[in-house]
Amino acid sequence: MKIGINNASRQHAEGIATEDYLPRWEACYRRILQRVRDELQAQLFLFEIFYVAEDVDVPRPLAVDAYNASIHRLAEEFDARLIQTSAAFKQAVTARPGALWTTQDGVHPNAEGHTLMALEFLKLAGW
C-alpha cells in the first residue's frame, strides 16, 4: 500500500503539528491494514512515502521521516514487506542531478519515478 504523502501535505497546509496528526493517521492506517489482513489474508507490501524537494521551485517542509518511521512500525507489526522508496529517490537524485522524478510537485511520480518505484517493488518481491 502506498499511503501517506497526501496526508503529510494536507497536515502541513493546515498547520497541524505532526505530534497531533500522526497518531490519528497511524491508527487509521492500522485499521486498513488489519482489515486487509483479516479479509484477504494477503501478503502486504508497504511503501515509504517520499518527497523530492529537488523537483519543486519552493520546497515544503513535510514530515516525511516521521511518517516513514510510522510506516516502518506498521510493516513490522503486520509482517509486511517494506519498499524503501524514500531512500531510492534520494539515491536517484544523487546519481542523476537535475533529472525529474515527479510531476514537478515533489509528490506525484512521473514515468521515471513510477519506474523507480516499480523496480524497488520487483526487487523486494523477488521478481
N, CA, C and O atoms as a Tinker XYZ file with bonds, in Angstrom:
   508  protein
     1  N      0.843000   -1.168000    0.000000    73     2
     2  CA     0.000000    0.000000    0.000000    64     1     3
     3  C      0.888000    1.231000    0.000000    63     2     4     5
     4  O      1.947000    1.253000    0.628000    81     3
     5  N      0.458000    2.217000   -0.687000    73     3     6
     6  CA     1.187000    3.478000   -0.772000    64     5     7
     7  C      0.268000    4.560000   -0.223000    63     6     8     9
     8  O     -0.572000    5.104000   -0.940000    81     7
     9  N      0.437000    4.858000    1.040000    73     7    10
    10  CA    -0.444000    5.803000    1.726000    64     9    11
    11  C      0.399000    6.759000    2.556000    63    10    12    13
    12  O      1.346000    6.335000    3.218000    81    11
    13  N      0.062000    8.048000    2.526000    73    11    14
    14  CA     0.682000    8.949000    3.473000    64    13    15
    15  C      1.115000   10.301000    2.972000    63    14    16    17
    16  O      0.979000   11.285000    3.699000    81    15
    17  N      1.640000   10.400000    1.742000    73    15    18
    18  CA     2.205000   11.682000    1.335000    64    17    19
    19  C      1.141000   12.762000    1.226000    63    18    20    21
    20  O      1.403000   13.917000    1.563000    81    19
    21  N     -0.047000   12.416000    0.764000    73    19    22
    22  CA    -1.108000   13.425000    0.695000    64    21    23
    23  C     -1.510000   13.877000    2.098000    63    22    24    25
    24  O     -1.858000   15.039000    2.304000    81    23
    25  N     -1.460000   12.965000    3.050000    73    23    26
    26  CA    -1.745000   13.333000    4.436000    64    25    27
    27  C     -0.688000   14.291000    4.966000    63    26    28    29
    28  O     -1.013000   15.282000    5.619000    81    27
    29  N      0.580000   13.992000    4.684000    73    27    30
    30  CA     1.668000   14.868000    5.140000    64    29    31
    31  C      1.530000   16.253000    4.523000    63    30    32    33
    32  O      1.770000   17.262000    5.187000    81    31
    33  N      1.148000   16.299000    3.268000    73    31    34
    34  CA     0.958000   17.567000    2.584000    64    33    35
    35  C     -0.221000   18.341000    3.176000    63    34    36    37
    36  O     -0.122000   19.543000    3.420000    81    35
    37  N     -1.326000   17.650000    3.402000    73    35    38
    38  CA    -2.507000   18.281000    3.990000    64    37    39
    39  C     -2.203000   18.771000    5.401000    63    38    40    41
    40  O     -2.594000   19.876000    5.779000    81    39
    41  N     -1.508000   17.948000    6.174000    73    39    42
    42  CA    -1.140000   18.324000    7.543000    64    41    43
    43  C     -0.332000   19.618000    7.526000    63    42    44    45
    44  O     -0.596000   20.531000    8.307000    81    43
    45  N      0.647000   19.691000    6.638000    73    43    46
    46  CA     1.473000   20.895000    6.527000    64    45    47
    47  C      0.629000   22.101000    6.126000    63    46    48    49
    48  O      0.747000   23.171000    6.724000    81    47
    49  N     -0.224000   21.929000    5.111000    73    47    50
    50  CA    -1.043000   23.033000    4.609000    64    49    51
    51  C     -1.994000   23.568000    5.680000    63    50    52    53
    52  O     -2.276000   24.765000    5.729000    81    51
    53  N     -2.481000   22.672000    6.532000    73    51    54
    54  CA    -3.428000   23.076000    7.571000    64    53    55
    55  C     -2.734000   23.517000    8.856000    63    54    56    57
    56  O     -3.391000   23.941000    9.807000    81    55
    57  N     -1.409000   23.418000    8.884000    73    55    58
    58  CA    -0.651000   23.875000   10.041000    64    57    59
    59  C     -0.851000   23.028000   11.289000    63    58    60    61
    60  O     -0.774000   23.541000   12.405000    81    59
    61  N     -1.107000   21.735000   11.110000    73    59    62
    62  CA    -1.322000   20.832000   12.239000    64    61    63
    63  C      0.023000   20.217000   12.634000    63    62    64    65
    64  O      0.770000   19.755000   11.771000    81    63
    65  N      0.327000   20.210000   13.903000    73    63    66
    66  CA     1.586000   19.647000   14.391000    64    65    67
    67  C      1.634000   18.141000   14.134000    63    66    68    69
    68  O      0.630000   17.443000   14.273000    81    67
    69  N      2.804000   17.659000   13.761000    73    67    70
    70  CA     2.985000   16.237000   13.482000    64    69    71
    71  C      2.594000   15.383000   14.678000    63    70    72    73
    72  O      1.960000   14.340000   14.513000    81    71
    73  N      2.964000   15.815000   15.888000    73    71    74
    74  CA     2.651000   15.010000   17.080000    64    73    75
    75  C      1.143000   14.923000   17.342000    63    74    76    77
    76  O      0.696000   14.028000   18.058000    81    75
    77  N      0.365000   15.832000   16.778000    73    75    78
    78  CA    -1.091000   15.765000   16.901000    64    77    79
    79  C     -1.716000   14.938000   15.782000    63    78    80    81
    80  O     -2.659000   14.180000   16.010000    81    79
    81  N     -1.183000   15.091000   14.574000    73    79    82
    82  CA    -1.785000   14.468000   13.399000    64    81    83
    83  C     -1.370000   13.006000   13.209000    63    82    84    85
    84  O     -2.203000   12.148000   12.918000    81    83
    85  N     -0.088000   12.740000   13.377000    73    83    86
    86  CA     0.450000   11.425000   13.036000    64    85    87
    87  C     -0.175000   10.264000   13.809000    63    86    88    89
    88  O     -0.435000    9.230000   13.193000    81    87
    89  N     -0.431000   10.362000   15.106000    73    87    90
    90  CA    -1.060000    9.221000   15.804000    64    89    91
    91  C     -2.438000    8.857000   15.240000    63    90    92    93
    92  O     -2.787000    7.679000   15.160000    81    91
    93  N     -3.211000    9.865000   14.854000    73    91    94
    94  CA    -4.528000    9.580000   14.255000    64    93    95
    95  C     -4.356000    8.923000   12.894000    63    94    96    97
    96  O     -5.067000    7.976000   12.559000    81    95
    97  N     -3.407000    9.430000   12.109000    73    95    98
    98  CA    -3.143000    8.857000   10.804000    64    97    99
    99  C     -2.697000    7.399000   10.933000    63    98   100   101
   100  O     -3.178000    6.529000   10.207000    81    99
   101  N     -1.780000    7.142000   11.858000    73    99   102
   102  CA    -1.279000    5.780000   12.049000    64   101   103
   103  C     -2.404000    4.842000   12.484000    63   102   104   105
   104  O     -2.453000    3.696000   12.039000    81   103
   105  N     -3.286000    5.301000   13.329000    73   103   106
   106  CA    -4.411000    4.470000   13.773000    64   105   107
   107  C     -5.322000    4.129000   12.594000    63   106   108   109
   108  O     -5.801000    3.000000   12.491000    81   107
   109  N     -5.563000    5.084000   11.712000    73   107   110
   110  CA    -6.386000    4.815000   10.519000    64   109   111
   111  C     -5.699000    3.816000    9.594000    63   110   112   113
   112  O     -6.329000    2.887000    9.089000    81   111
   113  N     -4.415000    4.015000    9.381000    73   111   114
   114  CA    -3.649000    3.104000    8.526000    64   113   115
   115  C     -3.662000    1.700000    9.128000    63   114   116   117
   116  O     -3.807000    0.717000    8.402000    81   115
   117  N     -3.515000    1.601000   10.431000    73   115   118
   118  CA    -3.541000    0.304000   11.124000    64   117   119
   119  C     -4.885000   -0.400000   10.884000    63   118   120   121
   120  O     -4.917000   -1.606000   10.639000    81   119
   121  N     -5.977000    0.341000   10.953000    73   119   122
   122  CA    -7.304000   -0.262000   10.715000    64   121   123
   123  C     -7.418000   -0.788000    9.290000    63   122   124   125
   124  O     -7.974000   -1.864000    9.069000    81   123
   125  N     -6.899000   -0.042000    8.326000    73   123   126
   126  CA    -6.917000   -0.501000    6.938000    64   125   127
   127  C     -6.118000   -1.792000    6.801000    63   126   128   129
   128  O     -6.586000   -2.758000    6.198000    81   127
   129  N     -4.917000   -1.805000    7.360000    73   127   130
   130  CA    -4.069000   -2.998000    7.262000    64   129   131
   131  C     -4.694000   -4.194000    7.963000    63   130   132   133
   132  O     -4.626000   -5.316000    7.462000    81   131
   133  N     -5.291000   -3.961000    9.099000    73   131   134
   134  CA    -5.950000   -5.054000    9.834000    64   133   135
   135  C     -7.070000   -5.652000    8.997000    63   134   136   137
   136  O     -7.205000   -6.873000    8.909000    81   135
   137  N     -7.857000   -4.802000    8.394000    73   135   138
   138  CA    -8.975000   -5.297000    7.580000    64   137   139
   139  C     -8.470000   -6.074000    6.365000    63   138   140   141
   140  O     -9.003000   -7.135000    6.039000    81   139
   141  N     -7.447000   -5.550000    5.698000    73   139   142
   142  CA    -6.876000   -6.243000    4.544000    64   141   143
   143  C     -6.346000   -7.609000    4.967000    63   142   144   145
   144  O     -6.596000   -8.615000    4.304000    81   143
   145  N     -5.619000   -7.632000    6.069000    73   143   146
   146  CA    -5.059000   -8.907000    6.536000    64   145   147
   147  C     -6.161000   -9.889000    6.910000    63   146   148   149
   148  O     -6.093000  -11.063000    6.547000    81   147
   149  N     -7.184000   -9.415000    7.638000    73   147   150
   150  CA    -8.256000  -10.296000    8.087000    64   149   151
   151  C     -9.132000  -10.799000    6.948000    63   150   152   153
   152  O     -9.520000  -11.966000    6.924000    81   151
   153  N     -9.439000   -9.921000    6.011000    73   151   154
   154  CA   -10.383000  -10.287000    4.959000    64   153   155
   155  C     -9.729000  -10.940000    3.747000    63   154   156   157
   156  O    -10.368000  -11.736000    3.058000    81   155
   157  N     -8.487000  -10.623000    3.481000    73   155   158
   158  CA    -7.846000  -11.132000    2.268000    64   157   159
   159  C     -6.712000  -12.113000    2.524000    63   158   160   161
   160  O     -6.297000  -12.833000    1.615000    81   159
   161  N     -6.212000  -12.146000    3.742000    73   159   162
   162  CA    -5.060000  -12.980000    4.070000    64   161   163
   163  C     -3.951000  -12.793000    3.026000    63   162   164   165
   164  O     -3.328000  -13.758000    2.584000    81   163
   165  N     -3.722000  -11.546000    2.650000    73   163   166
   166  CA    -2.748000  -11.233000    1.609000    64   165   167
   167  C     -1.414000  -10.839000    2.220000    63   166   168   169
   168  O     -1.355000  -10.296000    3.324000    81   167
   169  N     -0.339000  -11.121000    1.483000    73   167   170
   170  CA     0.975000  -10.613000    1.850000    64   169   171
   171  C      0.956000   -9.113000    1.600000    63   170   172   173
   172  O      0.597000   -8.667000    0.511000    81   171
   173  N      1.336000   -8.349000    2.586000    73   171   174
   174  CA     1.295000   -6.901000    2.471000    64   173   175
   175  C      2.659000   -6.338000    2.069000    63   174   176   177
   176  O      3.704000   -6.798000    2.530000    81   175
   177  N      2.617000   -5.346000    1.209000    73   175   178
   178  CA     3.782000   -4.573000    0.817000    64   177   179
   179  C      3.463000   -3.123000    1.148000    63   178   180   181
   180  O      2.479000   -2.582000    0.645000    81   179
   181  N      4.264000   -2.494000    1.971000    73   179   182
   182  CA     4.065000   -1.094000    2.314000    64   181   183
   183  C      5.173000   -0.265000    1.683000    63   182   184   185
   184  O      6.343000   -0.649000    1.712000    81   183
   185  N      4.804000    0.853000    1.122000    73   183   186
   186  CA     5.753000    1.772000    0.523000    64   185   187
   187  C      6.010000    2.928000    1.477000    63   186   188   189
   188  O      5.076000    3.496000    2.043000    81   187
   189  N      7.273000    3.272000    1.650000    73   187   190
   190  CA     7.582000    4.511000    2.340000    64   189   191
   191  C      7.001000    5.663000    1.519000    63   190   192   193
   192  O      6.786000    5.536000    0.313000    81   191
   193  N      6.750000    6.789000    2.192000    73   191   194
   194  CA     6.416000    7.979000    1.434000    64   193   195
   195  C      7.719000    8.666000    1.048000    63   194   196   197
   196  O      8.768000    8.374000    1.622000    81   195
   197  N      7.660000    9.565000    0.090000    73   195   198
   198  CA     8.853000   10.289000   -0.333000    64   197   199
   199  C      8.447000   11.696000   -0.741000    63   198   200   201
   200  O      7.287000   11.961000   -1.053000    81   199
   201  N      9.403000   12.570000   -0.731000    73   199   202
   202  CA     9.216000   13.932000   -1.219000    64   201   203
   203  C     10.513000   14.345000   -1.883000    63   202   204   205
   204  O     11.556000   14.408000   -1.233000    81   203
   205  N     10.452000   14.625000   -3.169000    73   203   206
   206  CA    11.637000   15.007000   -3.927000    64   205   207
   207  C     11.667000   16.537000   -3.998000    63   206   208   209
   208  O     11.144000   17.141000   -4.934000    81   207
   209  N     12.283000   17.135000   -3.003000    73   207   210
   210  CA    12.338000   18.597000   -2.901000    64   209   211
   211  C     13.059000   19.219000   -4.099000    63   210   212   213
   212  O     12.782000   20.361000   -4.468000    81   211
   213  N     13.973000   18.476000   -4.695000    73   211   214
   214  CA    14.733000   18.977000   -5.843000    64   213   215
   215  C     13.842000   19.183000   -7.075000    63   214   216   217
   216  O     14.243000   19.870000   -8.015000    81   215
   217  N     12.657000   18.605000   -7.079000    73   215   218
   218  CA    11.749000   18.710000   -8.225000    64   217   219
   219  C     10.821000   19.921000   -8.161000    63   218   220   221
   220  O     10.044000   20.148000   -9.089000    81   219
   221  N     10.889000   20.693000   -7.096000    73   219   222
   222  CA     9.963000   21.821000   -6.946000    64   221   223
   223  C     10.728000   23.139000   -6.789000    63   222   224   225
   224  O     11.871000   23.163000   -6.334000    81   223
   225  N     10.078000   24.214000   -7.170000    73   223   226
   226  CA    10.702000   25.537000   -7.044000    64   225   227
   227  C     10.782000   25.991000   -5.589000    63   226   228   229
   228  O     11.791000   26.550000   -5.159000    81   227
   229  N      9.705000   25.744000   -4.832000    73   227   230
   230  CA     9.654000   26.159000   -3.426000    64   229   231
   231  C      9.325000   24.924000   -2.587000    63   230   232   233
   232  O      8.152000   24.606000   -2.394000    81   231
   233  N     10.341000   24.228000   -2.090000    73   231   234
   234  CA    10.094000   23.005000   -1.305000    64   233   235
   235  C      9.322000   23.294000   -0.023000    63   234   236   237
   236  O      9.433000   24.370000    0.566000    81   235
   237  N      8.536000   22.303000    0.392000    73   235   238
   238  CA     7.772000   22.389000    1.639000    64   237   239
   239  C      8.407000   21.467000    2.675000    63   238   240   241
   240  O      8.937000   20.415000    2.318000    81   239
   241  N      8.361000   21.841000    3.934000    73   239   242
   242  CA     8.947000   21.000000    4.994000    64   241   243
   243  C      7.952000   19.929000    5.455000    63   242   244   245
   244  O      7.340000   20.059000    6.516000    81   243
   245  N      7.798000   18.889000    4.663000    73   243   246
   246  CA     6.874000   17.811000    5.012000    64   245   247
   247  C      7.543000   16.839000    5.983000    63   246   248   249
   248  O      8.760000   16.658000    5.942000    81   247
   249  N      6.766000   16.228000    6.839000    73   247   250
   250  CA     7.273000   15.337000    7.894000    64   249   251
   251  C      7.484000   13.915000    7.370000    63   250   252   253
   252  O      6.980000   12.949000    7.943000    81   251
   253  N      8.227000   13.806000    6.285000    73   251   254
   254  CA     8.439000   12.508000    5.635000    64   253   255
   255  C      9.080000   11.497000    6.585000    63   254   256   257
   256  O      8.636000   10.351000    6.647000    81   255
   257  N     10.095000   11.891000    7.310000    73   255   258
   258  CA    10.784000   10.953000    8.205000    64   257   259
   259  C      9.855000   10.427000    9.293000    63   258   260   261
   260  O      9.908000    9.245000    9.632000    81   259
   261  N      9.014000   11.283000    9.837000    73   259   262
   262  CA     8.086000   10.855000   10.884000    64   261   263
   263  C      7.063000    9.858000   10.334000    63   262   264   265
   264  O      6.761000    8.852000   10.975000    81   263
   265  N      6.535000   10.145000    9.146000    73   263   266
   266  CA     5.590000    9.205000    8.529000    64   265   267
   267  C      6.278000    7.877000    8.226000    63   266   268   269
   268  O      5.707000    6.809000    8.451000    81   267
   269  N      7.495000    7.948000    7.718000    73   267   270
   270  CA     8.200000    6.705000    7.390000    64   269   271
   271  C      8.521000    5.896000    8.635000    63   270   272   273
   272  O      8.501000    4.666000    8.584000    81   271
   273  N      8.813000    6.543000    9.738000    73   271   274
   274  CA     9.030000    5.799000   10.989000    64   273   275
   275  C      7.755000    5.045000   11.362000    63   274   276   277
   276  O      7.814000    3.901000   11.811000    81   275
   277  N      6.625000    5.679000   11.177000    73   275   278
   278  CA     5.341000    5.041000   11.443000    64   277   279
   279  C      5.105000    3.868000   10.485000    63   278   280   281
   280  O      4.661000    2.797000   10.900000    81   279
   281  N      5.405000    4.081000    9.215000    73   279   282
   282  CA     5.235000    3.020000    8.212000    64   281   283
   283  C      6.149000    1.841000    8.532000    63   282   284   285
   284  O      5.751000    0.689000    8.363000    81   283
   285  N      7.359000    2.111000    8.988000    73   283   286
   286  CA     8.275000    1.034000    9.378000    64   285   287
   287  C      7.686000    0.226000   10.546000    63   286   288   289
   288  O      7.735000   -1.004000   10.544000    81   287
   289  N      7.133000    0.924000   11.534000    73   287   290
   290  CA     6.499000    0.232000   12.675000    64   289   291
   291  C      5.339000   -0.642000   12.207000    63   290   292   293
   292  O      5.203000   -1.787000   12.637000    81   291
   293  N      4.510000   -0.100000   11.331000    73   291   294
   294  CA     3.365000   -0.863000   10.836000    64   293   295
   295  C      3.816000   -2.065000   10.008000    63   294   296   297
   296  O      3.217000   -3.137000   10.096000    81   295
   297  N      4.849000   -1.895000    9.218000    73   295   298
   298  CA     5.368000   -3.015000    8.423000    64   297   299
   299  C      5.825000   -4.143000    9.341000    63   298   300   301
   300  O      5.566000   -5.317000    9.078000    81   299
   301  N      6.498000   -3.777000   10.404000    73   299   302
   302  CA     6.935000   -4.792000   11.362000    64   301   303
   303  C      5.744000   -5.435000   12.058000    63   302   304   305
   304  O      5.683000   -6.658000   12.188000    81   303
   305  N      4.809000   -4.624000   12.499000    73   303   306
   306  CA     3.625000   -5.121000   13.206000    64   305   307
   307  C      2.804000   -6.082000   12.352000    63   306   308   309
   308  O      2.262000   -7.058000   12.872000    81   307
   309  N      2.704000   -5.822000   11.052000    73   307   310
   310  CA     1.870000   -6.630000   10.170000    64   309   311
   311  C      2.683000   -7.595000    9.312000    63   310   312   313
   312  O      2.161000   -8.174000    8.359000    81   311
   313  N      3.953000   -7.768000    9.648000    73   311   314
   314  CA     4.829000   -8.667000    8.905000    64   313   315
   315  C      4.752000   -8.372000    7.405000    63   314   316   317
   316  O      4.666000   -9.281000    6.579000    81   315
   317  N      4.786000   -7.094000    7.081000    73   315   318
   318  CA     4.701000   -6.650000    5.687000    64   317   319
   319  C      6.097000   -6.409000    5.133000    63   318   320   321
   320  O      7.039000   -6.122000    5.872000    81   319
   321  N      6.203000   -6.527000    3.859000    73   319   322
   322  CA     7.449000   -6.168000    3.187000    64   321   323
   323  C      7.462000   -4.665000    2.995000    63   322   324   325
   324  O      6.441000   -4.064000    2.658000    81   323
   325  N      8.609000   -4.064000    3.208000    73   323   326
   326  CA     8.737000   -2.612000    3.183000    64   325   327
   327  C      9.556000   -2.172000    1.978000    63   326   328   329
   328  O     10.729000   -2.524000    1.850000    81   327
   329  N      8.932000   -1.404000    1.102000    73   327   330
   330  CA     9.627000   -0.856000   -0.055000    64   329   331
   331  C     10.139000    0.526000    0.341000    63   330   332   333
   332  O      9.355000    1.434000    0.615000    81   331
   333  N     11.438000    0.670000    0.368000    73   331   334
   334  CA    12.066000    1.899000    0.860000    64   333   335
   335  C     12.233000    2.905000   -0.276000    63   334   336   337
   336  O     13.340000    3.163000   -0.749000    81   335
   337  N     11.110000    3.457000   -0.694000    73   335   338
   338  CA    11.108000    4.384000   -1.823000    64   337   339
   339  C     11.775000    5.714000   -1.493000    63   338   340   341
   340  O     12.367000    6.337000   -2.375000    81   339
   341  N     11.693000    6.156000   -0.262000    73   339   342
   342  CA    12.331000    7.423000    0.095000    64   341   343
   343  C     13.833000    7.330000   -0.132000    63   342   344   345
   344  O     14.432000    8.224000   -0.729000    81   343
   345  N     14.434000    6.261000    0.338000    73   343   346
   346  CA    15.876000    6.054000    0.134000    64   345   347
   347  C     16.200000    5.902000   -1.346000    63   346   348   349
   348  O     17.216000    6.417000   -1.813000    81   347
   349  N     15.351000    5.202000   -2.088000    73   347   350
   350  CA    15.589000    5.003000   -3.515000    64   349   351
   351  C     15.570000    6.337000   -4.267000    63   350   352   353
   352  O     16.401000    6.570000   -5.145000    81   351
   353  N     14.621000    7.208000   -3.918000    73   351   354
   354  CA    14.577000    8.515000   -4.573000    64   353   355
   355  C     15.779000    9.365000   -4.188000    63   354   356   357
   356  O     16.324000   10.074000   -5.034000    81   355
   357  N     16.201000    9.308000   -2.933000    73   355   358
   358  CA    17.387000   10.063000   -2.517000    64   357   359
   359  C     18.613000    9.615000   -3.315000    63   358   360   361
   360  O     19.408000   10.443000   -3.760000    81   359
   361  N     18.758000    8.301000   -3.490000    73   359   362
   362  CA    19.884000    7.775000   -4.262000    64   361   363
   363  C     19.780000    8.194000   -5.723000    63   362   364   365
   364  O     20.783000    8.548000   -6.343000    81   363
   365  N     18.572000    8.155000   -6.273000    73   363   366
   366  CA    18.368000    8.516000   -7.673000    64   365   367
   367  C     18.690000    9.988000   -7.908000    63   366   368   369
   368  O     19.315000   10.331000   -8.912000    81   367
   369  N     18.271000   10.861000   -6.994000    73   367   370
   370  CA    18.544000   12.293000   -7.125000    64   369   371
   371  C     20.054000   12.546000   -7.091000    63   370   372   373
   372  O     20.570000   13.379000   -7.837000    81   371
   373  N     20.748000   11.824000   -6.223000    73   371   374
   374  CA    22.204000   11.970000   -6.132000    64   373   375
   375  C     22.877000   11.463000   -7.410000    63   374   376   377
   376  O     23.811000   12.085000   -7.917000    81   375
   377  N     22.398000   10.341000   -7.919000    73   375   378
   378  CA    23.014000    9.730000   -9.102000    64   377   379
   379  C     22.728000   10.510000  -10.385000    63   378   380   381
   380  O     23.541000   10.514000  -11.309000    81   379
   381  N     21.582000   11.161000  -10.435000    73   379   382
   382  CA    21.194000   11.884000  -11.655000    64   381   383
   383  C     20.739000   13.305000  -11.316000    63   382   384   385
   384  O     19.548000   13.605000  -11.405000    81   383
   385  N     21.655000   14.171000  -10.934000    73   383   386
   386  CA    21.286000   15.553000  -10.591000    64   385   387
   387  C     20.558000   16.227000  -11.755000    63   386   388   389
   388  O     20.955000   16.097000  -12.912000    81   387
   389  N     19.503000   16.939000  -11.430000    73   387   390
   390  CA    18.748000   17.660000  -12.452000    64   389   391
   391  C     17.653000   16.856000  -13.117000    63   390   392   393
   392  O     16.796000   17.429000  -13.790000    81   391
   393  N     17.657000   15.543000  -12.946000    73   391   394
   394  CA    16.594000   14.716000  -13.530000    64   393   395
   395  C     15.316000   14.918000  -12.720000    63   394   396   397
   396  O     15.360000   15.099000  -11.503000    81   395
   397  N     14.199000   14.886000  -13.402000    73   395   398
   398  CA    12.905000   14.998000  -12.727000    64   397   399
   399  C     12.371000   13.599000  -12.418000    63   398   400   401
   400  O     12.443000   12.696000  -13.251000    81   399
   401  N     11.842000   13.439000  -11.218000    73   399   402
   402  CA    11.276000   12.158000  -10.780000    64   401   403
   403  C      9.777000   12.259000  -10.501000    63   402   404   405
   404  O      9.081000   11.251000  -10.380000    81   403
   405  N      9.297000   13.500000  -10.402000    73   403   406
   406  CA     7.880000   13.732000  -10.130000    64   405   407
   407  C      7.326000   14.689000  -11.179000    63   406   408   409
   408  O      8.038000   15.133000  -12.079000    81   407
   409  N      6.039000   14.993000  -11.040000    73   407   410
   410  CA     5.393000   15.932000  -11.956000    64   409   411
   411  C      5.685000   17.368000  -11.532000    63   410   412   413
   412  O      4.838000   18.251000  -11.666000    81   411
   413  N      6.874000   17.585000  -11.026000    73   411   414
   414  CA     7.404000   18.856000  -10.554000    64   413   415
   415  C      6.687000   19.375000   -9.312000    63   414   416   417
   416  O      6.685000   20.575000   -9.037000    81   415
   417  N      6.070000   18.440000   -8.555000    73   415   418
   418  CA     5.464000   18.815000   -7.275000    64   417   419
   419  C      6.147000   18.103000   -6.112000    63   418   420   421
   420  O      5.803000   18.325000   -4.951000    81   419
   421  N      7.114000   17.247000   -6.429000    73   419   422
   422  CA     7.850000   16.517000   -5.406000    64   421   423
   423  C      7.115000   15.319000   -4.844000    63   422   424   425
   424  O      7.682000   14.544000   -4.073000    81   423
   425  N      5.859000   15.160000   -5.222000    73   423   426
   426  CA     4.991000   14.156000   -4.600000    64   425   427
   427  C      4.510000   13.082000   -5.583000    63   426   428   429
   428  O      4.611000   11.888000   -5.303000    81   427
   429  N      3.999000   13.503000   -6.707000    73   427   430
   430  CA     3.396000   12.561000   -7.664000    64   429   431
   431  C      4.433000   12.145000   -8.702000    63   430   432   433
   432  O      4.905000   12.981000   -9.472000    81   431
   433  N      4.791000   10.864000   -8.732000    73   431   434
   434  CA     5.842000   10.409000   -9.645000    64   433   435
   435  C      5.461000   10.596000  -11.108000    63   434   436   437
   436  O      4.302000   10.432000  -11.489000    81   435
   437  N      6.457000   10.941000  -11.917000    73   435   438
   438  CA     6.280000   10.912000  -13.364000    64   437   439
   439  C      6.631000    9.493000  -13.827000    63   438   440   441
   440  O      6.769000    8.596000  -12.996000    81   439
   441  N      6.774000    9.280000  -15.118000    73   439   442
   442  CA     7.057000    7.926000  -15.626000    64   441   443
   443  C      8.354000    7.368000  -15.035000    63   442   444   445
   444  O      8.408000    6.196000  -14.663000    81   443
   445  N      9.386000    8.188000  -14.946000    73   443   446
   446  CA    10.659000    7.726000  -14.394000    64   445   447
   447  C     10.506000    7.392000  -12.912000    63   446   448   449
   448  O     11.049000    6.392000  -12.442000    81   447
   449  N      9.784000    8.208000  -12.189000    73   447   450
   450  CA     9.552000    7.955000  -10.770000    64   449   451
   451  C      8.757000    6.683000  -10.535000    63   450   452   453
   452  O      9.067000    5.910000   -9.629000    81   451
   453  N      7.727000    6.464000  -11.356000    73   451   454
   454  CA     6.949000    5.230000  -11.237000    64   453   455
   455  C      7.807000    4.016000  -11.584000    63   454   456   457
   456  O      7.665000    2.959000  -10.969000    81   455
   457  N      8.690000    4.162000  -12.559000    73   455   458
   458  CA     9.585000    3.056000  -12.919000    64   457   459
   459  C     10.514000    2.730000  -11.764000    63   458   460   461
   460  O     10.730000    1.560000  -11.448000    81   459
   461  N     11.063000    3.753000  -11.134000    73   459   462
   462  CA    11.927000    3.541000   -9.969000    64   461   463
   463  C     11.173000    2.792000   -8.876000    63   462   464   465
   464  O     11.695000    1.838000   -8.298000    81   463
   465  N      9.959000    3.218000   -8.597000    73   463   466
   466  CA     9.154000    2.554000   -7.565000    64   465   467
   467  C      8.850000    1.112000   -7.949000    63   466   468   469
   468  O      8.931000    0.213000   -7.111000    81   467
   469  N      8.505000    0.891000   -9.202000    73   467   470
   470  CA     8.195000   -0.464000   -9.663000    64   469   471
   471  C      9.412000   -1.376000   -9.535000    63   470   472   473
   472  O      9.289000   -2.530000   -9.122000    81   471
   473  N     10.578000   -0.860000   -9.886000    73   471   474
   474  CA    11.795000   -1.673000   -9.770000    64   473   475
   475  C     12.096000   -2.012000   -8.313000    63   474   476   477
   476  O     12.512000   -3.131000   -8.012000    81   475
   477  N     11.889000   -1.060000   -7.408000    73   475   478
   478  CA    12.102000   -1.334000   -5.982000    64   477   479
   479  C     11.116000   -2.402000   -5.493000    63   478   480   481
   480  O     11.488000   -3.292000   -4.727000    81   479
   481  N      9.873000   -2.310000   -5.934000    73   479   482
   482  CA     8.879000   -3.328000   -5.562000    64   481   483
   483  C      9.277000   -4.695000   -6.116000    63   482   484   485
   484  O      9.247000   -5.692000   -5.395000    81   483
   485  N      9.648000   -4.742000   -7.390000    73   483   486
   486  CA    10.005000   -6.022000   -8.004000    64   485   487
   487  C     11.216000   -6.664000   -7.333000    63   486   488   489
   488  O     11.256000   -7.883000   -7.160000    81   487
   489  N     12.202000   -5.853000   -6.956000    73   487   490
   490  CA    13.366000   -6.406000   -6.240000    64   489   491
   491  C     12.918000   -7.084000   -4.941000    63   490   492   493
   492  O     13.342000   -8.194000   -4.622000    81   491
   493  N     12.066000   -6.399000   -4.214000    73   491   494
   494  CA    11.610000   -6.932000   -2.925000    64   493   495
   495  C     10.698000   -8.151000   -3.099000    63   494   496   497
   496  O     10.677000   -9.056000   -2.265000    81   495
   497  N      9.948000   -8.151000   -4.201000    73   495   498
   498  CA     9.044000   -9.267000   -4.476000    64   497   499
   499  C      9.784000  -10.479000   -5.035000    63   498   500   501
   500  O      9.202000  -11.551000   -5.205000    81   499
   501  N     11.080000  -10.296000   -5.319000    73   499   502
   502  CA    11.869000  -11.420000   -5.811000    64   501   503
   503  C     11.633000  -11.740000   -7.268000    63   502   504   505
   504  O     11.782000  -12.888000   -7.687000    81   503
   505  N     11.274000  -10.753000   -8.032000    73   503   506
   506  CA    10.981000  -10.974000   -9.446000    64   505   507
   507  C     12.226000  -10.928000  -10.272000    63   506   508
   508  O     12.165000  -11.095000  -11.490000    81   507
